[in-house]
Amino acid sequence: MLRDCEAFIQASKEELNAFKKKRHDEFMNGFKYISHHVREMYRLITNGGDAELEVKDTLDPFSEGVLF
């Protein structure tokens, strides 16, 4: 019975880590897309200006947020 509990806990941890990785990867893909388009749009509306979005913590972008 103890082994069943340990196996369940281990499987749950692995599943949680997989969800966290997927969340991070999907966020970063979307962030890169948006960041690229923000730069383009800012250049258009300011006739050549430069803007950039930046993640404060690339390992955990949800903890510190983003900078503009």
PDB file with one MODEL, atoms N, CA, C and O in Angstrom:
MODEL        1
ATOM      1  N   MET A   1       0.829  -1.199   0.000  1.00  0.00           N
ATOM      2  CA  MET A   1       0.000   0.000   0.000  1.00  0.00           C
ATOM      3  C   MET A   1       0.869   1.257   0.000  1.00  0.00           C
ATOM      4  O   MET A   1       0.570   2.213  -0.716  1.00  0.00           O
ATOM      5  N   LEU A   2       1.933   1.265   0.790  1.00  0.00           N
ATOM      6  CA  LEU A   2       2.827   2.418   0.835  1.00  0.00           C
ATOM      7  C   LEU A   2       3.465   2.659  -0.526  1.00  0.00           C
ATOM      8  O   LEU A   2       3.638   3.801  -0.950  1.00  0.00           O
ATOM      9  N   ARG A   3       3.810   1.575  -1.200  1.00  0.00           N
ATOM     10  CA  ARG A   3       4.413   1.722  -2.539  1.00  0.00           C
ATOM     11  C   ARG A   3       3.418   2.317  -3.529  1.00  0.00           C
ATOM     12  O   ARG A   3       3.793   3.095  -4.407  1.00  0.00           O
ATOM     13  N   ASP A   4       2.151   1.948  -3.382  1.00  0.00           N
ATOM     14  CA  ASP A   4       1.120   2.525  -4.253  1.00  0.00           C
ATOM     15  C   ASP A   4       1.014   4.025  -4.028  1.00  0.00           C
ATOM     16  O   ASP A   4       0.877   4.789  -4.984  1.00  0.00           O
ATOM     17  N   CYS A   5       1.076   4.446  -2.780  1.00  0.00           N
ATOM     18  CA  CYS A   5       1.010   5.876  -2.457  1.00  0.00           C
ATOM     19  C   CYS A   5       2.232   6.608  -2.992  1.00  0.00           C
ATOM     20  O   CYS A   5       2.112   7.696  -3.556  1.00  0.00           O
ATOM     21  N   GLU A   6       3.395   6.019  -2.819  1.00  0.00           N
ATOM     22  CA  GLU A   6       4.623   6.639  -3.310  1.00  0.00           C
ATOM     23  C   GLU A   6       4.608   6.740  -4.826  1.00  0.00           C
ATOM     24  O   GLU A   6       5.030   7.750  -5.390  1.00  0.00           O
ATOM     25  N   ALA A   7       4.121   5.694  -5.487  1.00  0.00           N
ATOM     26  CA  ALA A   7       4.030   5.720  -6.951  1.00  0.00           C
ATOM     27  C   ALA A   7       3.052   6.792  -7.410  1.00  0.00           C
ATOM     28  O   ALA A   7       3.303   7.497  -8.388  1.00  0.00           O
ATOM     29  N   PHE A   8       1.933   6.911  -6.698  1.00  0.00           N
ATOM     30  CA  PHE A   8       0.939   7.929  -7.040  1.00  0.00           C
ATOM     31  C   PHE A   8       1.519   9.330  -6.861  1.00  0.00           C
ATOM     32  O   PHE A   8       1.338  10.200  -7.713  1.00  0.00           O
ATOM     33  N   ILE A   9       2.209   9.538  -5.757  1.00  0.00           N
ATOM     34  CA  ILE A   9       2.818  10.848  -5.488  1.00  0.00           C
ATOM     35  C   ILE A   9       3.850  11.173  -6.564  1.00  0.00           C
ATOM     36  O   ILE A   9       3.883  12.294  -7.072  1.00  0.00           O
ATOM     37  N   GLN A  10       4.685  10.208  -6.912  1.00  0.00           N
ATOM     38  CA  GLN A  10       5.705  10.432  -7.933  1.00  0.00           C
ATOM     39  C   GLN A  10       5.065  10.740  -9.287  1.00  0.00           C
ATOM     40  O   GLN A  10       5.511  11.645  -9.993  1.00  0.00           O
ATOM     41  N   ALA A  11       4.034  10.002  -9.646  1.00  0.00           N
ATOM     42  CA  ALA A  11       3.337  10.248 -10.917  1.00  0.00           C
ATOM     43  C   ALA A  11       2.692  11.626 -10.920  1.00  0.00           C
ATOM     44  O   ALA A  11       2.705  12.320 -11.936  1.00  0.00           O
ATOM     45  N   SER A  12       2.129  12.021  -9.786  1.00  0.00           N
ATOM     46  CA  SER A  12       1.505  13.344  -9.680  1.00  0.00           C
ATOM     47  C   SER A  12       2.533  14.455  -9.830  1.00  0.00           C
ATOM     48  O   SER A  12       2.269  15.461 -10.489  1.00  0.00           O
ATOM     49  N   LYS A  13       3.703  14.282  -9.223  1.00  0.00           N
ATOM     50  CA  LYS A  13       4.771  15.281  -9.347  1.00  0.00           C
ATOM     51  C   LYS A  13       5.235  15.410 -10.786  1.00  0.00           C
ATOM     52  O   LYS A  13       5.458  16.517 -11.276  1.00  0.00           O
ATOM     53  N   GLU A  14       5.380  14.280 -11.462  1.00  0.00           N
ATOM     54  CA  GLU A  14       5.810  14.307 -12.865  1.00  0.00           C
ATOM     55  C   GLU A  14       4.764  14.987 -13.745  1.00  0.00           C
ATOM     56  O   GLU A  14       5.106  15.745 -14.652  1.00  0.00           O
ATOM     57  N   GLU A  15       3.494  14.713 -13.473  1.00  0.00           N
ATOM     58  CA  GLU A  15       2.424  15.343 -14.240  1.00  0.00           C
ATOM     59  C   GLU A  15       2.396  16.854 -13.992  1.00  0.00           C
ATOM     60  O   GLU A  15       2.225  17.635 -14.928  1.00  0.00           O
ATOM     61  N   LEU A  16       2.561  17.257 -12.745  1.00  0.00           N
ATOM     62  CA  LEU A  16       2.602  18.681 -12.416  1.00  0.00           C
ATOM     63  C   LEU A  16       3.768  19.368 -13.118  1.00  0.00           C
ATOM     64  O   LEU A  16       3.597  20.448 -13.683  1.00  0.00           O
ATOM     65  N   ASN A  17       4.938  18.762 -13.089  1.00  0.00           N
ATOM     66  CA  ASN A  17       6.099  19.333 -13.766  1.00  0.00           C
ATOM     67  C   ASN A  17       5.881  19.434 -15.271  1.00  0.00           C
ATOM     68  O   ASN A  17       6.311  20.402 -15.897  1.00  0.00           O
ATOM     69  N   ALA A  18       5.216  18.441 -15.852  1.00  0.00           N
ATOM     70  CA  ALA A  18       4.919  18.486 -17.293  1.00  0.00           C
ATOM     71  C   ALA A  18       3.974  19.648 -17.600  1.00  0.00           C
ATOM     72  O   ALA A  18       4.156  20.344 -18.599  1.00  0.00           O
ATOM     73  N   PHE A  19       2.961  19.865 -16.744  1.00  0.00           N
ATOM     74  CA  PHE A  19       2.041  20.989 -16.943  1.00  0.00           C
ATOM     75  C   PHE A  19       2.763  22.325 -16.789  1.00  0.00           C
ATOM     76  O   PHE A  19       2.520  23.256 -17.557  1.00  0.00           O
ATOM     77  N   LYS A  20       3.640  22.418 -15.811  1.00  0.00           N
ATOM     78  CA  LYS A  20       4.399  23.663 -15.618  1.00  0.00           C
ATOM     79  C   LYS A  20       5.285  23.957 -16.817  1.00  0.00           C
ATOM     80  O   LYS A  20       5.382  25.105 -17.249  1.00  0.00           O
ATOM     81  N   LYS A  21       5.933  22.930 -17.359  1.00  0.00           N
ATOM     82  CA  LYS A  21       6.795  23.117 -18.532  1.00  0.00           C
ATOM     83  C   LYS A  21       5.964  23.544 -19.740  1.00  0.00           C
ATOM     84  O   LYS A  21       6.357  24.443 -20.483  1.00  0.00           O
ATOM     85  N   LYS A  22       4.809  22.895 -19.932  1.00  0.00           N
ATOM     86  CA  LYS A  22       3.943  23.254 -21.055  1.00  0.00           C
ATOM     87  C   LYS A  22       3.457  24.696 -20.920  1.00  0.00           C
ATOM     88  O   LYS A  22       3.443  25.442 -21.899  1.00  0.00           O
ATOM     89  N   ARG A  23       3.060  25.089 -19.713  1.00  0.00           N
ATOM     90  CA  ARG A  23       2.603  26.462 -19.457  1.00  0.00           C
ATOM     91  C   ARG A  23       3.711  27.456 -19.790  1.00  0.00           C
ATOM     92  O   ARG A  23       3.466  28.459 -20.460  1.00  0.00           O
ATOM     93  N   HIS A  24       4.919  27.181 -19.328  1.00  0.00           N
ATOM     94  CA  HIS A  24       6.067  28.056 -19.583  1.00  0.00           C
ATOM     95  C   HIS A  24       6.351  28.147 -21.073  1.00  0.00           C
ATOM     96  O   HIS A  24       6.511  29.243 -21.610  1.00  0.00           O
ATOM     97  N   ASP A  25       6.416  27.002 -21.745  1.00  0.00           N
ATOM     98  CA  ASP A  25       6.745  26.980 -23.166  1.00  0.00           C
ATOM     99  C   ASP A  25       5.698  27.721 -23.994  1.00  0.00           C
ATOM    100  O   ASP A  25       6.044  28.497 -24.885  1.00  0.00           O
ATOM    101  N   GLU A  26       4.429  27.485 -23.702  1.00  0.00           N
ATOM    102  CA  GLU A  26       3.373  28.169 -24.454  1.00  0.00           C
ATOM    103  C   GLU A  26       3.369  29.671 -24.179  1.00  0.00           C
ATOM    104  O   GLU A  26       3.143  30.468 -25.090  1.00  0.00           O
ATOM    105  N   PHE A  27       3.616  30.059 -22.938  1.00  0.00           N
ATOM    106  CA  PHE A  27       3.703  31.480 -22.618  1.00  0.00           C
ATOM    107  C   PHE A  27       4.848  32.132 -23.382  1.00  0.00           C
ATOM    108  O   PHE A  27       4.670  33.191 -23.983  1.00  0.00           O
ATOM    109  N   MET A  28       6.021  31.506 -23.361  1.00  0.00           N
ATOM    110  CA  MET A  28       7.187  32.098 -24.023  1.00  0.00           C
ATOM    111  C   MET A  28       6.990  32.177 -25.532  1.00  0.00           C
ATOM    112  O   MET A  28       7.420  33.150 -26.152  1.00  0.00           O
ATOM    113  N   ASN A  29       6.349  31.179 -26.138  1.00  0.00           N
ATOM    114  CA  ASN A  29       6.065  31.251 -27.576  1.00  0.00           C
ATOM    115  C   ASN A  29       5.135  32.421 -27.882  1.00  0.00           C
ATOM    116  O   ASN A  29       5.379  33.177 -28.823  1.00  0.00           O
ATOM    117  N   GLY A  30       4.081  32.574 -27.103  1.00  0.00           N
ATOM    118  CA  GLY A  30       3.175  33.702 -27.289  1.00  0.00           C
ATOM    119  C   GLY A  30       3.858  35.028 -27.020  1.00  0.00           C
ATOM    120  O   GLY A  30       3.641  36.003 -27.740  1.00  0.00           O
ATOM    121  N   PHE A  31       4.680  35.067 -25.985  1.00  0.00           N
ATOM    122  CA  PHE A  31       5.396  36.291 -25.631  1.00  0.00           C
ATOM    123  C   PHE A  31       6.324  36.725 -26.753  1.00  0.00           C
ATOM    124  O   PHE A  31       6.385  37.909 -27.081  1.00  0.00           O
ATOM    125  N   LYS A  32       7.047  35.783 -27.345  1.00  0.00           N
ATOM    126  CA  LYS A  32       7.956  36.116 -28.449  1.00  0.00           C
ATOM    127  C   LYS A  32       7.182  36.678 -29.630  1.00  0.00           C
ATOM    128  O   LYS A  32       7.618  37.643 -30.258  1.00  0.00           O
ATOM    129  N   TYR A  33       6.045  36.085 -29.934  1.00  0.00           N
ATOM    130  CA  TYR A  33       5.217  36.561 -31.040  1.00  0.00           C
ATOM    131  C   TYR A  33       4.735  37.990 -30.775  1.00  0.00           C
ATOM    132  O   TYR A  33       4.865  38.867 -31.629  1.00  0.00           O
ATOM    133  N   ILE A  34       4.182  38.208 -29.591  1.00  0.00           N
ATOM    134  CA  ILE A  34       3.670  39.536 -29.232  1.00  0.00           C
ATOM    135  C   ILE A  34       4.797  40.559 -29.191  1.00  0.00           C
ATOM    136  O   ILE A  34       4.633  41.676 -29.683  1.00  0.00           O
ATOM    137  N   SER A  35       5.926  40.200 -28.616  1.00  0.00           N
ATOM    138  CA  SER A  35       7.066  41.106 -28.519  1.00  0.00           C
ATOM    139  C   SER A  35       7.531  41.565 -29.896  1.00  0.00           C
ATOM    140  O   SER A  35       7.825  42.743 -30.102  1.00  0.00           O
ATOM    141  N   HIS A  36       7.593  40.635 -30.824  1.00  0.00           N
ATOM    142  CA  HIS A  36       8.013  40.972 -32.193  1.00  0.00           C
ATOM    143  C   HIS A  36       7.035  41.969 -32.817  1.00  0.00           C
ATOM    144  O   HIS A  36       7.458  42.935 -33.452  1.00  0.00           O
ATOM    145  N   HIS A  37       5.745  41.741 -32.642  1.00  0.00           N
ATOM    146  CA  HIS A  37       4.753  42.627 -33.243  1.00  0.00           C
ATOM    147  C   HIS A  37       4.655  43.972 -32.527  1.00  0.00           C
ATOM    148  O   HIS A  37       4.342  44.981 -33.160  1.00  0.00           O
ATOM    149  N   VAL A  38       4.913  44.004 -31.229  1.00  0.00           N
ATOM    150  CA  VAL A  38       4.936  45.285 -30.518  1.00  0.00           C
ATOM    151  C   VAL A  38       6.022  46.177 -31.111  1.00  0.00           C
ATOM    152  O   VAL A  38       5.793  47.362 -31.352  1.00  0.00           O
ATOM    153  N   ARG A  39       7.198  45.610 -31.345  1.00  0.00           N
ATOM    154  CA  ARG A  39       8.302  46.374 -31.919  1.00  0.00           C
ATOM    155  C   ARG A  39       7.918  46.930 -33.286  1.00  0.00           C
ATOM    156  O   ARG A  39       8.157  48.104 -33.570  1.00  0.00           O
ATOM    157  N   GLU A  40       7.323  46.090 -34.132  1.00  0.00           N
ATOM    158  CA  GLU A  40       6.924  46.542 -35.468  1.00  0.00           C
ATOM    159  C   GLU A  40       5.885  47.664 -35.395  1.00  0.00           C
ATOM    160  O   GLU A  40       6.008  48.678 -36.082  1.00  0.00           O
ATOM    161  N   MET A  41       4.873  47.475 -34.567  1.00  0.00           N
ATOM    162  CA  MET A  41       3.809  48.472 -34.469  1.00  0.00           C
ATOM    163  C   MET A  41       4.324  49.784 -33.885  1.00  0.00           C
ATOM    164  O   MET A  41       3.933  50.861 -34.337  1.00  0.00           O
ATOM    165  N   TYR A  42       5.180  49.700 -32.902  1.00  0.00           N
ATOM    166  CA  TYR A  42       5.737  50.914 -32.303  1.00  0.00           C
ATOM    167  C   TYR A  42       6.555  51.693 -33.330  1.00  0.00           C
ATOM    168  O   TYR A  42       6.485  52.921 -33.386  1.00  0.00           O
ATOM    169  N   ARG A  43       7.320  50.982 -34.134  1.00  0.00           N
ATOM    170  CA  ARG A  43       8.094  51.654 -35.191  1.00  0.00           C
ATOM    171  C   ARG A  43       7.181  52.361 -36.180  1.00  0.00           C
ATOM    172  O   ARG A  43       7.479  53.467 -36.632  1.00  0.00           O
ATOM    173  N   LEU A  44       6.075  51.722 -36.514  1.00  0.00           N
ATOM    174  CA  LEU A  44       5.135  52.342 -37.454  1.00  0.00           C
ATOM    175  C   LEU A  44       4.505  53.604 -36.885  1.00  0.00           C
ATOM    176  O   LEU A  44       4.406  54.613 -37.583  1.00  0.00           O
ATOM    177  N   ILE A  45       4.083  53.564 -35.642  1.00  0.00           N
ATOM    178  CA  ILE A  45       3.359  54.720 -35.101  1.00  0.00           C
ATOM    179  C   ILE A  45       4.287  55.839 -34.635  1.00  0.00           C
ATOM    180  O   ILE A  45       3.834  56.964 -34.424  1.00  0.00           O
ATOM    181  N   THR A  46       5.571  55.549 -34.472  1.00  0.00           N
ATOM    182  CA  THR A  46       6.507  56.596 -34.034  1.00  0.00           C
ATOM    183  C   THR A  46       7.517  56.955 -35.110  1.00  0.00           C
ATOM    184  O   THR A  46       8.474  57.682 -34.847  1.00  0.00           O
ATOM    185  N   ASN A  47       7.311  56.455 -36.311  1.00  0.00           N
ATOM    186  CA  ASN A  47       8.233  56.712 -37.425  1.00  0.00           C
ATOM    187  C   ASN A  47       9.676  56.327 -37.090  1.00  0.00           C
ATOM    188  O   ASN A  47      10.606  57.112 -37.272  1.00  0.00           O
ATOM    189  N   GLY A  48       9.834  55.108 -36.600  1.00  0.00           N
ATOM    190  CA  GLY A  48      11.193  54.607 -36.392  1.00  0.00           C
ATOM    191  C   GLY A  48      11.613  54.420 -34.951  1.00  0.00           C
ATOM    192  O   GLY A  48      12.759  54.050 -34.693  1.00  0.00           O
ATOM    193  N   GLY A  49      10.735  54.659 -34.014  1.00  0.00           N
ATOM    194  CA  GLY A  49      11.089  54.459 -32.607  1.00  0.00           C
ATOM    195  C   GLY A  49      11.326  52.985 -32.298  1.00  0.00           C
ATOM    196  O   GLY A  49      11.109  52.119 -33.145  1.00  0.00           O
ATOM    197  N   ASP A  50      11.762  52.719 -31.109  1.00  0.00           N
ATOM    198  CA  ASP A  50      12.040  51.342 -30.730  1.00  0.00           C
ATOM    199  C   ASP A  50      11.383  51.029 -29.391  1.00  0.00           C
ATOM    200  O   ASP A  50      11.475  51.810 -28.443  1.00  0.00           O
ATOM    201  N   ALA A  51      10.728  49.891 -29.327  1.00  0.00           N
ATOM    202  CA  ALA A  51      10.107  49.427 -28.083  1.00  0.00           C
ATOM    203  C   ALA A  51      10.407  47.945 -27.940  1.00  0.00           C
ATOM    204  O   ALA A  51      10.609  47.234 -28.924  1.00  0.00           O
ATOM    205  N   GLU A  52      10.431  47.504 -26.707  1.00  0.00           N
ATOM    206  CA  GLU A  52      10.751  46.104 -26.474  1.00  0.00           C
ATOM    207  C   GLU A  52      10.004  45.602 -25.248  1.00  0.00           C
ATOM    208  O   GLU A  52       9.883  46.307 -24.246  1.00  0.00           O
ATOM    209  N   LEU A  53       9.514  44.392 -25.340  1.00  0.00           N
ATOM    210  CA  LEU A  53       8.960  43.703 -24.183  1.00  0.00           C
ATOM    211  C   LEU A  53      10.047  42.767 -23.666  1.00  0.00           C
ATOM    212  O   LEU A  53      10.770  42.142 -24.442  1.00  0.00           O
ATOM    213  N   GLU A  54      10.145  42.686 -22.367  1.00  0.00           N
ATOM    214  CA  GLU A  54      11.189  41.855 -21.777  1.00  0.00           C
ATOM    215  C   GLU A  54      10.632  41.148 -20.549  1.00  0.00           C
ATOM    216  O   GLU A  54       9.939  41.754 -19.731  1.00  0.00           O
ATOM    217  N   VAL A  55      10.940  39.871 -20.431  1.00  0.00           N
ATOM    218  CA  VAL A  55      10.547  39.109 -19.250  1.00  0.00           C
ATOM    219  C   VAL A  55      11.601  39.348 -18.181  1.00  0.00           C
ATOM    220  O   VAL A  55      12.796  39.214 -18.441  1.00  0.00           O
ATOM    221  N   LYS A  56      11.157  39.704 -16.971  1.00  0.00           N
ATOM    222  CA  LYS A  56      12.117  39.962 -15.894  1.00  0.00           C
ATOM    223  C   LYS A  56      12.875  38.705 -15.496  1.00  0.00           C
ATOM    224  O   LYS A  56      14.079  38.760 -15.245  1.00  0.00           O
ATOM    225  N   ASP A  57      12.184  37.575 -15.435  1.00  0.00           N
ATOM    226  CA  ASP A  57      12.809  36.313 -15.043  1.00  0.00           C
ATOM    227  C   ASP A  57      12.440  35.260 -16.080  1.00  0.00           C
ATOM    228  O   ASP A  57      11.320  34.749 -16.069  1.00  0.00           O
ATOM    229  N   THR A  58      13.376  34.926 -16.982  1.00  0.00           N
ATOM    230  CA  THR A  58      13.069  33.995 -18.056  1.00  0.00           C
ATOM    231  C   THR A  58      12.818  32.577 -17.560  1.00  0.00           C
ATOM    232  O   THR A  58      12.132  31.806 -18.231  1.00  0.00           O
ATOM    233  N   LEU A  59      13.356  32.221 -16.409  1.00  0.00           N
ATOM    234  CA  LEU A  59      13.109  30.885 -15.875  1.00  0.00           C
ATOM    235  C   LEU A  59      11.703  30.770 -15.290  1.00  0.00           C
ATOM    236  O   LEU A  59      11.095  29.701 -15.339  1.00  0.00           O
ATOM    237  N   ASP A  60      11.191  31.862 -14.740  1.00  0.00           N
ATOM    238  CA  ASP A  60       9.834  31.881 -14.198  1.00  0.00           C
ATOM    239  C   ASP A  60       9.178  33.210 -14.545  1.00  0.00           C
ATOM    240  O   ASP A  60       9.132  34.118 -13.715  1.00  0.00           O
ATOM    241  N   PRO A  61       8.667  33.326 -15.777  1.00  0.00           N
ATOM    242  CA  PRO A  61       8.110  34.607 -16.213  1.00  0.00           C
ATOM    243  C   PRO A  61       6.850  35.013 -15.457  1.00  0.00           C
ATOM    244  O   PRO A  61       6.414  36.158 -15.566  1.00  0.00           O
ATOM    245  N   PHE A  62       6.261  34.104 -14.698  1.00  0.00           N
ATOM    246  CA  PHE A  62       5.029  34.402 -13.975  1.00  0.00           C
ATOM    247  C   PHE A  62       5.300  35.048 -12.626  1.00  0.00           C
ATOM    248  O   PHE A  62       4.388  35.608 -12.019  1.00  0.00           O
ATOM    249  N   SER A  63       6.536  34.981 -12.145  1.00  0.00           N
ATOM    250  CA  SER A  63       6.826  35.503 -10.806  1.00  0.00           C
ATOM    251  C   SER A  63       7.064  37.008 -10.797  1.00  0.00           C
ATOM    252  O   SER A  63       6.606  37.695  -9.883  1.00  0.00           O
ATOM    253  N   GLU A  64       7.763  37.528 -11.783  1.00  0.00           N
ATOM    254  CA  GLU A  64       8.165  38.937 -11.779  1.00  0.00           C
ATOM    255  C   GLU A  64       7.466  39.783 -12.839  1.00  0.00           C
ATOM    256  O   GLU A  64       7.484  41.011 -12.749  1.00  0.00           O
ATOM    257  N   GLY A  65       6.856  39.161 -13.831  1.00  0.00           N
ATOM    258  CA  GLY A  65       6.160  39.898 -14.866  1.00  0.00           C
ATOM    259  C   GLY A  65       7.050  40.303 -16.029  1.00  0.00           C
ATOM    260  O   GLY A  65       8.122  39.733 -16.232  1.00  0.00           O
ATOM    261  N   VAL A  66       6.594  41.298 -16.798  1.00  0.00           N
ATOM    262  CA  VAL A  66       7.293  41.755 -17.989  1.00  0.00           C
ATOM    263  C   VAL A  66       7.530  43.253 -17.919  1.00  0.00           C
ATOM    264  O   VAL A  66       6.840  43.976 -17.201  1.00  0.00           O
ATOM    265  N   LEU A  67       8.509  43.699 -18.670  1.00  0.00           N
ATOM    266  CA  LEU A  67       8.833  45.121 -18.778  1.00  0.00           C
ATOM    267  C   LEU A  67       8.535  45.589 -20.192  1.00  0.00           C
ATOM    268  O   LEU A  67       8.711  44.836 -21.149  1.00  0.00           O
ATOM    269  N   PHE A  68       8.087  46.820 -20.325  1.00  0.00           N
ATOM    270  CA  PHE A  68       7.872  47.441 -21.632  1.00  0.00           C
ATOM    271  C   PHE A  68       8.843  48.571 -21.780  1.00  0.00           C
ATOM    272  O   PHE A  68       8.852  49.248 -22.808  1.00  0.00           O
TER     273      PHE A  68
ENDMDL
END
